[in-house]
Amino acid sequence: MTIENVCVSKAMLDKIRYWQEDENIGLLEDIKTIDDAITFIACEHDDPGMLSEKESLSLIAALSFVKKRLRTFTGKENQQ
């Protein structure tokens, strides 16, 4: 599987929501983890063996989308 084939389906998001629908704290922890991953990818893409800049940007965009969707479940979709 290549980075171009990575996509987040509605079914994946539904499973996340079902798993944590009564546990907003879990969702907020997931959002923090996504933020940490985005920061790591953004800072480390120049290191040998890491993703190329294009792959890093694609992955950051995908993670940002997931983060935005998770925020809709917590009612915080307008926050950064």
C-alpha positions in Angstrom: 0.0 0.0 0.0 1.3 3.4 -0.9 0.6 6.7 0.8 -1.6 7.6 -2.3 -3.9 4.7 -1.4 -4.5 5.8 2.2 -8.0 7.0 2.7 -10.3 7.4 5.7 -13.7 5.8 5.0 -17.0 6.8 6.6 -17.1 3.2 8.0 -13.8 3.8 9.8 -15.2 7.1 11.3 -18.4 5.4 12.3 -16.5 2.7 14.2 -14.4 5.3 16.0 -17.6 7.2 16.9 -19.4 4.0 18.1 -16.4 2.9 20.1 -16.2 6.3 21.9 -19.7 7.8 21.6 -20.2 8.0 25.3 -16.6 8.9 26.1 -15.7 12.4 24.9 -12.5 12.3 26.9 -11.4 9.4 24.7 -12.1 11.5 21.6 -10.2 14.4 23.0 -7.2 12.2 23.7 -7.4 10.9 20.1 -7.4 14.4 18.8 -4.3 15.2 20.9 -2.6 12.1 19.5 -3.4 13.2 16.0 -2.0 16.6 16.7 1.2 15.0 18.0 1.5 12.8 14.9 1.0 15.8 12.6 3.7 17.8 14.5 6.1 14.8 14.4 5.6 14.3 10.6 5.9 18.0 9.9 9.2 18.3 11.9 10.8 15.0 10.8 10.1 14.6 7.1 13.7 15.7 6.2 15.3 12.8 8.1 16.6 9.9 6.0 14.2 7.0 6.0 11.2 9.1 6.7 8.5 10.1 4.3 9.2 12.4 1.4 7.8 16.0 1.7 4.9 15.1 -0.7 4.1 12.0 1.3 4.3 14.0 4.6 1.9 16.6 3.3 -0.5 14.0 2.1 -0.5 12.2 5.4 -0.8 15.5 7.3 -3.9 16.3 5.2 -5.4 12.9 5.9 -4.8 13.2 9.6 -6.2 16.8 9.6 -9.4 15.5 8.0 -9.8 12.7 10.6 -9.1 15.3 13.3 -11.8 17.6 11.9 -14.3 14.7 11.7 -13.5 13.7 15.3 -14.1 17.3 16.4 -17.6 17.1 15.0 -18.4 14.3 17.4 -17.3 16.4 20.4 -19.1 19.5 19.2 -15.7 21.3 18.8 -15.5 21.4 15.0 -14.8 25.1 14.9 -11.7 24.9 17.2 -8.1 24.4 16.1 
